[in-house]
Amino acid sequence: MANSIWTIEEFTCGGCGMNYTATREEHSEAHVGSFKCSICSGVVHAWSGKHHFFGWQAVKTRPPVFGRRWADVEW
């Protein structure tokens, strides 16, 4: 049975560098599991113990916008 301790943790795939978040839930019983990258199928995280990870999501980042810093500067 799970208790109410949940934390959101970040992970990075060692194969391709894709970032993910997952919710970690503490349990009174041991759990075993793993999560694979949706891009390269590498193992992002494997766990065993009195916790479980769920709700895996890719971290959406914005690509850099080149030239934006100076776009508002009038010469």
Predicted model as a PDB file, atoms N, CA, C, CB and O in Angstrom, pLDDT in the B-factor column:
MODEL        1                                                                  
ATOM      1  N   MET A   1       0.841  -1.182   0.000  1.00 45.00           N  
ATOM      2  CA  MET A   1       0.000   0.000   0.000  1.00 45.00           C  
ATOM      3  C   MET A   1       0.879   1.237   0.000  1.00 45.00           C  
ATOM      4  CB  MET A   1      -0.953   0.003   1.212  1.00 45.00           C  
ATOM      5  O   MET A   1       1.842   1.319   0.763  1.00 45.00           O  
ATOM      6  N   ALA A   2       0.559   2.178  -0.834  1.00 49.00           N  
ATOM      7  CA  ALA A   2       1.360   3.397  -0.967  1.00 49.00           C  
ATOM      8  C   ALA A   2       0.970   4.415   0.095  1.00 49.00           C  
ATOM      9  CB  ALA A   2       1.193   4.005  -2.369  1.00 49.00           C  
ATOM     10  O   ALA A   2      -0.175   4.475   0.541  1.00 49.00           O  
ATOM     11  N   ASN A   3       1.963   5.216   0.487  1.00 52.00           N  
ATOM     12  CA  ASN A   3       1.640   6.343   1.356  1.00 52.00           C  
ATOM     13  C   ASN A   3       1.600   7.600   0.512  1.00 52.00           C  
ATOM     14  CB  ASN A   3       2.668   6.482   2.517  1.00 52.00           C  
ATOM     15  O   ASN A   3       1.577   7.505  -0.715  1.00 52.00           O  
ATOM     16  N   SER A   4       1.592   8.773   1.124  1.00 65.00           N  
ATOM     17  CA  SER A   4       1.375  10.003   0.368  1.00 65.00           C  
ATOM     18  C   SER A   4       2.660  10.719  -0.042  1.00 65.00           C  
ATOM     19  CB  SER A   4       0.536  10.933   1.172  1.00 65.00           C  
ATOM     20  O   SER A   4       2.598  11.883  -0.440  1.00 65.00           O  
ATOM     21  N   ILE A   5       3.810  10.076   0.038  1.00 80.00           N  
ATOM     22  CA  ILE A   5       5.057  10.739  -0.333  1.00 80.00           C  
ATOM     23  C   ILE A   5       5.315  10.546  -1.825  1.00 80.00           C  
ATOM     24  CB  ILE A   5       6.245  10.191   0.503  1.00 80.00           C  
ATOM     25  O   ILE A   5       5.640   9.445  -2.268  1.00 80.00           O  
ATOM     26  N   TRP A   6       5.167  11.619  -2.593  1.00 90.00           N  
ATOM     27  CA  TRP A   6       5.439  11.619  -4.016  1.00 90.00           C  
ATOM     28  C   TRP A   6       6.434  12.725  -4.317  1.00 90.00           C  
ATOM     29  CB  TRP A   6       4.138  11.797  -4.836  1.00 90.00           C  
ATOM     30  O   TRP A   6       6.316  13.828  -3.782  1.00 90.00           O  
ATOM     31  N   THR A   7       7.397  12.450  -5.153  1.00 93.00           N  
ATOM     32  CA  THR A   7       8.314  13.479  -5.622  1.00 93.00           C  
ATOM     33  C   THR A   7       8.473  13.334  -7.125  1.00 93.00           C  
ATOM     34  CB  THR A   7       9.691  13.383  -4.902  1.00 93.00           C  
ATOM     35  O   THR A   7       8.364  12.234  -7.667  1.00 93.00           O  
ATOM     36  N   ILE A   8       8.730  14.443  -7.792  1.00 95.00           N  
ATOM     37  CA  ILE A   8       8.990  14.412  -9.227  1.00 95.00           C  
ATOM     38  C   ILE A   8      10.496  14.505  -9.407  1.00 95.00           C  
ATOM     39  CB  ILE A   8       8.243  15.577  -9.986  1.00 95.00           C  
ATOM     40  O   ILE A   8      11.144  15.413  -8.887  1.00 95.00           O  
ATOM     41  N   GLU A   9      11.046  13.548 -10.156  1.00 96.00           N  
ATOM     42  CA  GLU A   9      12.487  13.486 -10.369  1.00 96.00           C  
ATOM     43  C   GLU A   9      12.789  13.571 -11.855  1.00 96.00           C  
ATOM     44  CB  GLU A   9      13.078  12.194  -9.769  1.00 96.00           C  
ATOM     45  O   GLU A   9      11.971  13.198 -12.695  1.00 96.00           O  
ATOM     46  N   GLU A  10      13.986  14.072 -12.163  1.00 96.00           N  
ATOM     47  CA  GLU A  10      14.412  14.208 -13.557  1.00 96.00           C  
ATOM     48  C   GLU A  10      15.497  13.192 -13.878  1.00 96.00           C  
ATOM     49  CB  GLU A  10      14.918  15.635 -13.836  1.00 96.00           C  
ATOM     50  O   GLU A  10      16.346  12.884 -13.041  1.00 96.00           O  
ATOM     51  N   PHE A  11      15.458  12.674 -15.110  1.00 96.00           N  
ATOM     52  CA  PHE A  11      16.418  11.681 -15.581  1.00 96.00           C  
ATOM     53  C   PHE A  11      16.859  12.055 -16.987  1.00 96.00           C  
ATOM     54  CB  PHE A  11      15.809  10.249 -15.552  1.00 96.00           C  
ATOM     55  O   PHE A  11      16.107  12.676 -17.738  1.00 96.00           O  
ATOM     56  N   THR A  12      18.076  11.676 -17.338  1.00 95.00           N  
ATOM     57  CA  THR A  12      18.601  11.893 -18.684  1.00 95.00           C  
ATOM     58  C   THR A  12      19.045  10.559 -19.261  1.00 95.00           C  
ATOM     59  CB  THR A  12      19.780  12.909 -18.672  1.00 95.00           C  
ATOM     60  O   THR A  12      19.753   9.792 -18.609  1.00 95.00           O  
ATOM     61  N   CYS A  13      18.624  10.292 -20.482  1.00 94.00           N  
ATOM     62  CA  CYS A  13      19.029   9.058 -21.162  1.00 94.00           C  
ATOM     63  C   CYS A  13      20.523   9.126 -21.450  1.00 94.00           C  
ATOM     64  CB  CYS A  13      18.218   8.844 -22.482  1.00 94.00           C  
ATOM     65  O   CYS A  13      21.004  10.101 -22.028  1.00 94.00           O  
ATOM     66  N   GLY A  14      21.252   8.095 -21.049  1.00 94.00           N  
ATOM     67  CA  GLY A  14      22.682   8.041 -21.294  1.00 94.00           C  
ATOM     68  C   GLY A  14      23.021   7.793 -22.756  1.00 94.00           C  
ATOM     69  O   GLY A  14      24.144   8.057 -23.186  1.00 94.00           O  
ATOM     70  N   GLY A  15      22.065   7.290 -23.520  1.00 93.00           N  
ATOM     71  CA  GLY A  15      22.314   6.982 -24.917  1.00 93.00           C  
ATOM     72  C   GLY A  15      22.179   8.183 -25.840  1.00 93.00           C  
ATOM     73  O   GLY A  15      23.049   8.421 -26.677  1.00 93.00           O  
ATOM     74  N   CYS A  16      21.095   8.942 -25.695  1.00 92.00           N  
ATOM     75  CA  CYS A  16      20.840  10.040 -26.628  1.00 92.00           C  
ATOM     76  C   CYS A  16      20.707  11.406 -25.964  1.00 92.00           C  
ATOM     77  CB  CYS A  16      19.600   9.755 -27.400  1.00 92.00           C  
ATOM     78  O   CYS A  16      20.661  12.426 -26.652  1.00 92.00           O  
ATOM     79  N   GLY A  17      20.645  11.436 -24.626  1.00 93.00           N  
ATOM     80  CA  GLY A  17      20.570  12.712 -23.917  1.00 93.00           C  
ATOM     81  C   GLY A  17      19.164  13.257 -23.731  1.00 93.00           C  
ATOM     82  O   GLY A  17      19.005  14.375 -23.241  1.00 93.00           O  
ATOM     83  N   MET A  18      18.138  12.499 -24.110  1.00 94.00           N  
ATOM     84  CA  MET A  18      16.759  12.941 -23.927  1.00 94.00           C  
ATOM     85  C   MET A  18      16.457  13.040 -22.441  1.00 94.00           C  
ATOM     86  CB  MET A  18      15.768  11.976 -24.624  1.00 94.00           C  
ATOM     87  O   MET A  18      16.839  12.162 -21.667  1.00 94.00           O  
ATOM     88  N   ASN A  19      15.767  14.115 -22.035  1.00 95.00           N  
ATOM     89  CA  ASN A  19      15.422  14.321 -20.628  1.00 95.00           C  
ATOM     90  C   ASN A  19      13.982  13.891 -20.357  1.00 95.00           C  
ATOM     91  CB  ASN A  19      15.619  15.796 -20.235  1.00 95.00           C  
ATOM     92  O   ASN A  19      13.086  14.084 -21.179  1.00 95.00           O  
ATOM     93  N   TYR A  20      13.791  13.305 -19.180  1.00 96.00           N  
ATOM     94  CA  TYR A  20      12.476  12.829 -18.748  1.00 96.00           C  
ATOM     95  C   TYR A  20      12.227  13.228 -17.304  1.00 96.00           C  
ATOM     96  CB  TYR A  20      12.365  11.298 -18.909  1.00 96.00           C  
ATOM     97  O   TYR A  20      13.163  13.476 -16.543  1.00 96.00           O  
ATOM     98  N   THR A  21      10.947  13.288 -16.934  1.00 97.00           N  
ATOM     99  CA  THR A  21      10.555  13.405 -15.536  1.00 97.00           C  
ATOM    100  C   THR A  21       9.663  12.218 -15.211  1.00 97.00           C  
ATOM    101  CB  THR A  21       9.825  14.767 -15.250  1.00 97.00           C  
ATOM    102  O   THR A  21       8.999  11.664 -16.087  1.00 97.00           O  
ATOM    103  N   ALA A  22       9.657  11.835 -13.936  1.00 97.00           N  
ATOM    104  CA  ALA A  22       8.782  10.762 -13.459  1.00 97.00           C  
ATOM    105  C   ALA A  22       8.426  11.054 -12.009  1.00 97.00           C  
ATOM    106  CB  ALA A  22       9.465   9.355 -13.600  1.00 97.00           C  
ATOM    107  O   ALA A  22       9.176  11.718 -11.294  1.00 97.00           O  
ATOM    108  N   THR A  23       7.293  10.558 -11.591  1.00 96.00           N  
ATOM    109  CA  THR A  23       6.866  10.696 -10.211  1.00 96.00           C  
ATOM    110  C   THR A  23       7.319   9.465  -9.435  1.00 96.00           C  
ATOM    111  CB  THR A  23       5.326  10.882 -10.117  1.00 96.00           C  
ATOM    112  O   THR A  23       7.062   8.330  -9.837  1.00 96.00           O  
ATOM    113  N   ARG A  24       7.994   9.709  -8.319  1.00 95.00           N  
ATOM    114  CA  ARG A  24       8.456   8.626  -7.442  1.00 95.00           C  
ATOM    115  C   ARG A  24       7.477   8.524  -6.283  1.00 95.00           C  
ATOM    116  CB  ARG A  24       9.926   8.879  -6.925  1.00 95.00           C  
ATOM    117  O   ARG A  24       7.164   9.511  -5.619  1.00 95.00           O  
ATOM    118  N   GLU A  25       7.002   7.303  -6.058  1.00 94.00           N  
ATOM    119  CA  GLU A  25       6.048   7.043  -4.981  1.00 94.00           C  
ATOM    120  C   GLU A  25       6.650   6.025  -4.025  1.00 94.00           C  
ATOM    121  CB  GLU A  25       4.688   6.537  -5.543  1.00 94.00           C  
ATOM    122  O   GLU A  25       7.103   4.961  -4.446  1.00 94.00           O  
ATOM    123  N   GLU A  26       6.653   6.348  -2.752  1.00 91.00           N  
ATOM    124  CA  GLU A  26       7.170   5.444  -1.725  1.00 91.00           C  
ATOM    125  C   GLU A  26       6.115   4.388  -1.389  1.00 91.00           C  
ATOM    126  CB  GLU A  26       7.580   6.234  -0.450  1.00 91.00           C  
ATOM    127  O   GLU A  26       4.923   4.690  -1.324  1.00 91.00           O  
ATOM    128  N   HIS A  27       6.563   3.150  -1.177  1.00 88.00           N  
ATOM    129  CA  HIS A  27       5.684   2.034  -0.848  1.00 88.00           C  
ATOM    130  C   HIS A  27       6.213   1.288   0.372  1.00 88.00           C  
ATOM    131  CB  HIS A  27       5.549   1.078  -2.046  1.00 88.00           C  
ATOM    132  O   HIS A  27       7.375   1.440   0.748  1.00 88.00           O  
ATOM    133  N   SER A  28       5.375   0.503   0.970  1.00 88.00           N  
ATOM    134  CA  SER A  28       5.802  -0.327   2.095  1.00 88.00           C  
ATOM    135  C   SER A  28       6.357  -1.669   1.604  1.00 88.00           C  
ATOM    136  CB  SER A  28       4.627  -0.559   3.065  1.00 88.00           C  
ATOM    137  O   SER A  28       7.031  -2.376   2.354  1.00 88.00           O  
ATOM    138  N   GLU A  29       6.071  -2.017   0.339  1.00 90.00           N  
ATOM    139  CA  GLU A  29       6.567  -3.254  -0.252  1.00 90.00           C  
ATOM    140  C   GLU A  29       7.550  -2.936  -1.376  1.00 90.00           C  
ATOM    141  CB  GLU A  29       5.398  -4.114  -0.782  1.00 90.00           C  
ATOM    142  O   GLU A  29       7.475  -1.871  -1.988  1.00 90.00           O  
ATOM    143  N   ALA A  30       8.461  -3.851  -1.642  1.00 91.00           N  
ATOM    144  CA  ALA A  30       9.476  -3.644  -2.681  1.00 91.00           C  
ATOM    145  C   ALA A  30       8.870  -3.733  -4.084  1.00 91.00           C  
ATOM    146  CB  ALA A  30      10.603  -4.676  -2.533  1.00 91.00           C  
ATOM    147  O   ALA A  30       7.963  -4.528  -4.333  1.00 91.00           O  
ATOM    148  N   HIS A  31       9.384  -2.910  -4.985  1.00 88.00           N  
ATOM    149  CA  HIS A  31       8.992  -2.907  -6.391  1.00 88.00           C  
ATOM    150  C   HIS A  31      10.250  -2.945  -7.246  1.00 88.00           C  
ATOM    151  CB  HIS A  31       8.121  -1.660  -6.734  1.00 88.00           C  
ATOM    152  O   HIS A  31      11.302  -2.453  -6.839  1.00 88.00           O  
ATOM    153  N   VAL A  32      10.134  -3.529  -8.431  1.00 94.00           N  
ATOM    154  CA  VAL A  32      11.227  -3.579  -9.393  1.00 94.00           C  
ATOM    155  C   VAL A  32      10.679  -3.077 -10.717  1.00 94.00           C  
ATOM    156  CB  VAL A  32      11.824  -5.029  -9.527  1.00 94.00           C  
ATOM    157  O   VAL A  32       9.560  -3.424 -11.095  1.00 94.00           O  
ATOM    158  N   GLY A  33      11.452  -2.265 -11.425  1.00 95.00           N  
ATOM    159  CA  GLY A  33      10.997  -1.788 -12.716  1.00 95.00           C  
ATOM    160  C   GLY A  33      12.092  -1.057 -13.461  1.00 95.00           C  
ATOM    161  O   GLY A  33      13.193  -0.857 -12.949  1.00 95.00           O  
ATOM    162  N   SER A  34      11.766  -0.662 -14.684  1.00 96.00           N  
ATOM    163  CA  SER A  34      12.694   0.115 -15.489  1.00 96.00           C  
ATOM    164  C   SER A  34      11.894   0.915 -16.513  1.00 96.00           C  
ATOM    165  CB  SER A  34      13.743  -0.804 -16.187  1.00 96.00           C  
ATOM    166  O   SER A  34      10.734   0.620 -16.800  1.00 96.00           O  
ATOM    167  N   PHE A  35      12.555   1.935 -17.050  1.00 97.00           N  
ATOM    168  CA  PHE A  35      11.944   2.764 -18.083  1.00 97.00           C  
ATOM    169  C   PHE A  35      12.936   2.907 -19.221  1.00 97.00           C  
ATOM    170  CB  PHE A  35      11.524   4.160 -17.524  1.00 97.00           C  
ATOM    171  O   PHE A  35      14.111   3.199 -18.999  1.00 97.00           O  
ATOM    172  N   LYS A  36      12.451   2.698 -20.467  1.00 97.00           N  
ATOM    173  CA  LYS A  36      13.302   2.812 -21.650  1.00 97.00           C  
ATOM    174  C   LYS A  36      12.983   4.088 -22.416  1.00 97.00           C  
ATOM    175  CB  LYS A  36      13.128   1.588 -22.561  1.00 97.00           C  
ATOM    176  O   LYS A  36      11.840   4.543 -22.459  1.00 97.00           O  
ATOM    177  N   CYS A  37      14.014   4.646 -23.013  1.00 95.00           N  
ATOM    178  CA  CYS A  37      13.907   5.869 -23.798  1.00 95.00           C  
ATOM    179  C   CYS A  37      13.029   5.646 -25.026  1.00 95.00           C  
ATOM    180  CB  CYS A  37      15.298   6.358 -24.220  1.00 95.00           C  
ATOM    181  O   CYS A  37      13.147   4.626 -25.704  1.00 95.00           O  
ATOM    182  N   SER A  38      12.158   6.596 -25.304  1.00 94.00           N  
ATOM    183  CA  SER A  38      11.288   6.486 -26.469  1.00 94.00           C  
ATOM    184  C   SER A  38      12.028   6.825 -27.767  1.00 94.00           C  
ATOM    185  CB  SER A  38      10.079   7.402 -26.304  1.00 94.00           C  
ATOM    186  O   SER A  38      11.510   6.570 -28.855  1.00 94.00           O  
ATOM    187  N   ILE A  39      13.228   7.395 -27.665  1.00 92.00           N  
ATOM    188  CA  ILE A  39      14.006   7.749 -28.854  1.00 92.00           C  
ATOM    189  C   ILE A  39      14.956   6.620 -29.243  1.00 92.00           C  
ATOM    190  CB  ILE A  39      14.796   9.043 -28.612  1.00 92.00           C  
ATOM    191  O   ILE A  39      14.917   6.137 -30.375  1.00 92.00           O  
ATOM    192  N   CYS A  40      15.818   6.194 -28.298  1.00 94.00           N  
ATOM    193  CA  CYS A  40      16.860   5.216 -28.637  1.00 94.00           C  
ATOM    194  C   CYS A  40      16.669   3.847 -27.978  1.00 94.00           C  
ATOM    195  CB  CYS A  40      18.201   5.763 -28.248  1.00 94.00           C  
ATOM    196  O   CYS A  40      17.471   2.941 -28.207  1.00 94.00           O  
ATOM    197  N   SER A  41      15.633   3.683 -27.171  1.00 95.00           N  
ATOM    198  CA  SER A  41      15.307   2.435 -26.468  1.00 95.00           C  
ATOM    199  C   SER A  41      16.328   2.034 -25.405  1.00 95.00           C  
ATOM    200  CB  SER A  41      15.179   1.322 -27.463  1.00 95.00           C  
ATOM    201  O   SER A  41      16.304   0.901 -24.926  1.00 95.00           O  
ATOM    202  N   GLY A  42      17.219   2.945 -25.034  1.00 96.00           N  
ATOM    203  CA  GLY A  42      18.152   2.678 -23.938  1.00 96.00           C  
ATOM    204  C   GLY A  42      17.452   2.781 -22.597  1.00 96.00           C  
ATOM    205  O   GLY A  42      16.445   3.478 -22.479  1.00 96.00           O  
ATOM    206  N   VAL A  43      17.963   2.106 -21.594  1.00 96.00           N  
ATOM    207  CA  VAL A  43      17.368   2.178 -20.255  1.00 96.00           C  
ATOM    208  C   VAL A  43      17.723   3.527 -19.639  1.00 96.00           C  
ATOM    209  CB  VAL A  43      17.865   1.000 -19.346  1.00 96.00           C  
ATOM    210  O   VAL A  43      18.896   3.849 -19.445  1.00 96.00           O  
ATOM    211  N   VAL A  44      16.703   4.298 -19.340  1.00 97.00           N  
ATOM    212  CA  VAL A  44      16.889   5.608 -18.711  1.00 97.00           C  
ATOM    213  C   VAL A  44      17.075   5.440 -17.214  1.00 97.00           C  
ATOM    214  CB  VAL A  44      15.689   6.539 -19.004  1.00 97.00           C  
ATOM    215  O   VAL A  44      17.932   6.085 -16.609  1.00 97.00           O  
ATOM    216  N   HIS A  45      16.263   4.562 -16.612  1.00 96.00           N  
ATOM    217  CA  HIS A  45      16.355   4.336 -15.170  1.00 96.00           C  
ATOM    218  C   HIS A  45      15.787   2.962 -14.837  1.00 96.00           C  
ATOM    219  CB  HIS A  45      15.604   5.445 -14.383  1.00 96.00           C  
ATOM    220  O   HIS A  45      14.764   2.551 -15.383  1.00 96.00           O  
ATOM    221  N   ALA A  46      16.462   2.263 -13.938  1.00 96.00           N  
ATOM    222  CA  ALA A  46      15.980   0.982 -13.408  1.00 96.00           C  
ATOM    223  C   ALA A  46      15.976   1.110 -11.887  1.00 96.00           C  
ATOM    224  CB  ALA A  46      16.884  -0.241 -13.890  1.00 96.00           C  
ATOM    225  O   ALA A  46      16.862   1.744 -11.313  1.00 96.00           O  
ATOM    226  N   TRP A  47      14.986   0.512 -11.236  1.00 95.00           N  
ATOM    227  CA  TRP A  47      14.875   0.645  -9.792  1.00 95.00           C  
ATOM    228  C   TRP A  47      14.433  -0.651  -9.140  1.00 95.00           C  
ATOM    229  CB  TRP A  47      13.911   1.753  -9.442  1.00 95.00           C  
ATOM    230  O   TRP A  47      13.799  -1.500  -9.766  1.00 95.00           O  
ATOM    231  N   SER A  48      14.780  -0.782  -7.873  1.00 95.00           N  
ATOM    232  CA  SER A  48      14.285  -1.863  -7.015  1.00 95.00           C  
ATOM    233  C   SER A  48      14.335  -1.333  -5.595  1.00 95.00           C  
ATOM    234  CB  SER A  48      15.137  -3.198  -7.174  1.00 95.00           C  
ATOM    235  O   SER A  48      15.316  -0.713  -5.183  1.00 95.00           O  
ATOM    236  N   GLY A  49      13.308  -1.573  -4.880  1.00 93.00           N  
ATOM    237  CA  GLY A  49      13.223  -1.079  -3.502  1.00 93.00           C  
ATOM    238  C   GLY A  49      11.803  -0.686  -3.164  1.00 93.00           C  
ATOM    239  O   GLY A  49      10.861  -1.038  -3.873  1.00 93.00           O  
ATOM    240  N   LYS A  50      11.661   0.033  -2.095  1.00 92.00           N  
ATOM    241  CA  LYS A  50      10.328   0.401  -1.614  1.00 92.00           C  
ATOM    242  C   LYS A  50       9.841   1.709  -2.234  1.00 92.00           C  
ATOM    243  CB  LYS A  50      10.333   0.520  -0.094  1.00 92.00           C  
ATOM    244  O   LYS A  50       9.342   2.602  -1.548  1.00 92.00           O  
ATOM    245  N   HIS A  51      10.002   1.788  -3.536  1.00 92.00           N  
ATOM    246  CA  HIS A  51       9.508   2.928  -4.299  1.00 92.00           C  
ATOM    247  C   HIS A  51       9.195   2.469  -5.721  1.00 92.00           C  
ATOM    248  CB  HIS A  51      10.545   4.094  -4.302  1.00 92.00           C  
ATOM    249  O   HIS A  51       9.644   1.415  -6.171  1.00 92.00           O  
ATOM    250  N   HIS A  52       8.420   3.286  -6.404  1.00 92.00           N  
ATOM    251  CA  HIS A  52       8.017   2.992  -7.771  1.00 92.00           C  
ATOM    252  C   HIS A  52       7.999   4.305  -8.550  1.00 92.00           C  
ATOM    253  CB  HIS A  52       6.620   2.283  -7.816  1.00 92.00           C  
ATOM    254  O   HIS A  52       7.697   5.352  -7.976  1.00 92.00           O  
ATOM    255  N   PHE A  53       8.311   4.272  -9.828  1.00 95.00           N  
ATOM    256  CA  PHE A  53       8.267   5.451 -10.680  1.00 95.00           C  
ATOM    257  C   PHE A  53       7.150   5.295 -11.697  1.00 95.00           C  
ATOM    258  CB  PHE A  53       9.623   5.676 -11.386  1.00 95.00           C  
ATOM    259  O   PHE A  53       6.984   4.227 -12.287  1.00 95.00           O  
ATOM    260  N   PHE A  54       6.385   6.359 -11.902  1.00 95.00           N  
ATOM    261  CA  PHE A  54       5.300   6.336 -12.884  1.00 95.00           C  
ATOM    262  C   PHE A  54       5.129   7.729 -13.483  1.00 95.00           C  
ATOM    263  CB  PHE A  54       3.970   5.851 -12.234  1.00 95.00           C  
ATOM    264  O   PHE A  54       5.752   8.692 -13.034  1.00 95.00           O  
ATOM    265  N   GLY A  55       4.290   7.820 -14.486  1.00 96.00           N  
ATOM    266  CA  GLY A  55       4.006   9.109 -15.115  1.00 96.00           C  
ATOM    267  C   GLY A  55       5.187   9.675 -15.887  1.00 96.00           C  
ATOM    268  O   GLY A  55       5.415  10.885 -15.875  1.00 96.00           O  
ATOM    269  N   TRP A  56       5.935   8.813 -16.555  1.00 96.00           N  
ATOM    270  CA  TRP A  56       7.112   9.254 -17.311  1.00 96.00           C  
ATOM    271  C   TRP A  56       6.696  10.198 -18.429  1.00 96.00           C  
ATOM    272  CB  TRP A  56       7.877   8.044 -17.890  1.00 96.00           C  
ATOM    273  O   TRP A  56       5.769   9.913 -19.187  1.00 96.00           O  
ATOM    274  N   GLN A  57       7.401  11.340 -18.522  1.00 96.00           N  
ATOM    275  CA  GLN A  57       7.128  12.305 -19.581  1.00 96.00           C  
ATOM    276  C   GLN A  57       8.436  12.882 -20.093  1.00 96.00           C  
ATOM    277  CB  GLN A  57       6.198  13.430 -19.078  1.00 96.00           C  
ATOM    278  O   GLN A  57       9.357  13.147 -19.320  1.00 96.00           O  
ATOM    279  N   ALA A  58       8.507  13.074 -21.396  1.00 95.00           N  
ATOM    280  CA  ALA A  58       9.665  13.740 -21.986  1.00 95.00           C  
ATOM    281  C   ALA A  58       9.617  15.212 -21.602  1.00 95.00           C  
ATOM    282  CB  ALA A  58       9.693  13.566 -23.541  1.00 95.00           C  
ATOM    283  O   ALA A  58       8.551  15.828 -21.596  1.00 95.00           O  
ATOM    284  N   VAL A  59      10.771  15.766 -21.283  1.00 93.00           N  
ATOM    285  CA  VAL A  59      10.852  17.184 -20.939  1.00 93.00           C  
ATOM    286  C   VAL A  59      10.892  17.969 -22.236  1.00 93.00           C  
ATOM    287  CB  VAL A  59      12.104  17.497 -20.046  1.00 93.00           C  
ATOM    288  O   VAL A  59      11.771  17.767 -23.073  1.00 93.00           O  
ATOM    289  N   LYS A  60       9.943  18.856 -22.391  1.00 84.00           N  
ATOM    290  CA  LYS A  60       9.871  19.655 -23.605  1.00 84.00           C  
ATOM    291  C   LYS A  60      10.673  20.935 -23.390  1.00 84.00           C  
ATOM    292  CB  LYS A  60       8.391  19.976 -23.983  1.00 84.00           C  
ATOM    293  O   LYS A  60      10.355  21.749 -22.523  1.00 84.00           O  
ATOM    294  N   THR A  61      11.700  21.092 -24.183  1.00 75.00           N  
ATOM    295  CA  THR A  61      12.529  22.289 -24.100  1.00 75.00           C  
ATOM    296  C   THR A  61      12.413  23.069 -25.394  1.00 75.00           C  
ATOM    297  CB  THR A  61      14.004  21.929 -23.812  1.00 75.00           C  
ATOM    298  O   THR A  61      12.144  22.507 -26.456  1.00 75.00           O  
ATOM    299  N   ARG A  62      12.615  24.349 -25.290  1.00 70.00           N  
ATOM    300  CA  ARG A  62      12.581  25.187 -26.474  1.00 70.00           C  
ATOM    301  C   ARG A  62      13.971  25.249 -27.087  1.00 70.00           C  
ATOM    302  CB  ARG A  62      12.066  26.602 -26.134  1.00 70.00           C  
ATOM    303  O   ARG A  62      14.966  25.376 -26.373  1.00 70.00           O  
ATOM    304  N   PRO A  63      14.038  25.162 -28.385  1.00 69.00           N  
ATOM    305  CA  PRO A  63      15.352  25.311 -29.024  1.00 69.00           C  
ATOM    306  C   PRO A  63      15.814  26.759 -28.892  1.00 69.00           C  
ATOM    307  CB  PRO A  63      15.299  24.886 -30.527  1.00 69.00           C  
ATOM    308  O   PRO A  63      14.980  27.659 -28.798  1.00 69.00           O  
ATOM    309  N   PRO A  64      17.103  27.000 -28.885  1.00 64.00           N  
ATOM    310  CA  PRO A  64      17.587  28.379 -28.767  1.00 64.00           C  
ATOM    311  C   PRO A  64      17.177  29.203 -29.983  1.00 64.00           C  
ATOM    312  CB  PRO A  64      19.117  28.402 -28.606  1.00 64.00           C  
ATOM    313  O   PRO A  64      17.134  28.704 -31.108  1.00 64.00           O  
ATOM    314  N   VAL A  65      16.878  30.468 -29.732  1.00 63.00           N  
ATOM    315  CA  VAL A  65      16.521  31.383 -30.816  1.00 63.00           C  
ATOM    316  C   VAL A  65      17.717  32.294 -31.023  1.00 63.00           C  
ATOM    317  CB  VAL A  65      15.206  32.210 -30.493  1.00 63.00           C  
ATOM    318  O   VAL A  65      18.013  33.146 -30.186  1.00 63.00           O  
ATOM    319  N   PHE A  66      18.389  32.112 -32.120  1.00 63.00           N  
ATOM    320  CA  PHE A  66      19.589  32.885 -32.394  1.00 63.00           C  
ATOM    321  C   PHE A  66      19.231  34.293 -32.826  1.00 63.00           C  
ATOM    322  CB  PHE A  66      20.433  32.203 -33.463  1.00 63.00           C  
ATOM    323  O   PHE A  66      18.314  34.491 -33.623  1.00 63.00           O  
ATOM    324  N   GLY A  67      19.954  35.269 -32.300  1.00 60.00           N  
ATOM    325  CA  GLY A  67      19.734  36.658 -32.667  1.00 60.00           C  
ATOM    326  C   GLY A  67      18.660  37.353 -31.876  1.00 60.00           C  
ATOM    327  O   GLY A  67      18.472  38.559 -32.039  1.00 60.00           O  
ATOM    328  N   ARG A  68      17.955  36.655 -31.036  1.00 57.00           N  
ATOM    329  CA  ARG A  68      16.853  37.265 -30.304  1.00 57.00           C  
ATOM    330  C   ARG A  68      17.338  38.298 -29.291  1.00 57.00           C  
ATOM    331  CB  ARG A  68      16.045  36.196 -29.601  1.00 57.00           C  
ATOM    332  O   ARG A  68      16.660  39.297 -29.050  1.00 57.00           O  
ATOM    333  N   ARG A  69      18.477  38.069 -28.711  1.00 58.00           N  
ATOM    334  CA  ARG A  69      18.988  38.974 -27.689  1.00 58.00           C  
ATOM    335  C   ARG A  69      19.124  40.391 -28.224  1.00 58.00           C  
ATOM    336  CB  ARG A  69      20.331  38.483 -27.171  1.00 58.00           C  
ATOM    337  O   ARG A  69      18.845  41.353 -27.507  1.00 58.00           O  
ATOM    338  N   TRP A  70      19.540  40.528 -29.451  1.00 56.00           N  
ATOM    339  CA  TRP A  70      19.771  41.838 -30.025  1.00 56.00           C  
ATOM    340  C   TRP A  70      18.610  42.309 -30.905  1.00 56.00           C  
ATOM    341  CB  TRP A  70      21.044  41.822 -30.823  1.00 56.00           C  
ATOM    342  O   TRP A  70      18.696  43.382 -31.503  1.00 56.00           O  
ATOM    343  N   ALA A  71      17.557  41.549 -30.995  1.00 55.00           N  
ATOM    344  CA  ALA A  71      16.461  41.890 -31.891  1.00 55.00           C  
ATOM    345  C   ALA A  71      15.783  43.205 -31.502  1.00 55.00           C  
ATOM    346  CB  ALA A  71      15.443  40.772 -31.905  1.00 55.00           C  
ATOM    347  O   ALA A  71      15.293  43.927 -32.370  1.00 55.00           O  
ATOM    348  N   ASP A  72      15.752  43.521 -30.200  1.00 56.00           N  
ATOM    349  CA  ASP A  72      15.059  44.727 -29.749  1.00 56.00           C  
ATOM    350  C   ASP A  72      15.975  45.949 -29.657  1.00 56.00           C  
ATOM    351  CB  ASP A  72      14.426  44.473 -28.406  1.00 56.00           C  
ATOM    352  O   ASP A  72      15.512  47.034 -29.306  1.00 56.00           O  
ATOM    353  N   VAL A  73      17.244  45.794 -29.960  1.00 53.00           N  
ATOM    354  CA  VAL A  73      18.178  46.892 -29.866  1.00 53.00           C  
ATOM    355  C   VAL A  73      18.092  47.752 -31.137  1.00 53.00           C  
ATOM    356  CB  VAL A  73      19.614  46.365 -29.649  1.00 53.00           C  
ATOM    357  O   VAL A  73      18.194  47.249 -32.256  1.00 53.00           O  
ATOM    358  N   GLU A  74      17.903  49.044 -30.932  1.00 57.00           N  
ATOM    359  CA  GLU A  74      17.869  49.955 -32.088  1.00 57.00           C  
ATOM    360  C   GLU A  74      19.239  50.562 -32.255  1.00 57.00           C  
ATOM    361  CB  GLU A  74      16.788  51.071 -31.915  1.00 57.00           C  
ATOM    362  O   GLU A  74      19.852  50.998 -31.280  1.00 57.00           O  
ATOM    363  N   TRP A  75      19.726  50.596 -33.475  1.00 53.00           N  
ATOM    364  CA  TRP A  75      21.063  51.144 -33.757  1.00 53.00           C  
ATOM    365  C   TRP A  75      20.947  52.541 -34.222  1.00 53.00           C  
ATOM    366  CB  TRP A  75      21.803  50.318 -34.791  1.00 53.00           C  
ATOM    367  O   TRP A  75      21.958  53.181 -34.512  1.00 53.00           O  
TER     368      TRP A  75                                                      
ENDMDL                                                                          
END                                                                             
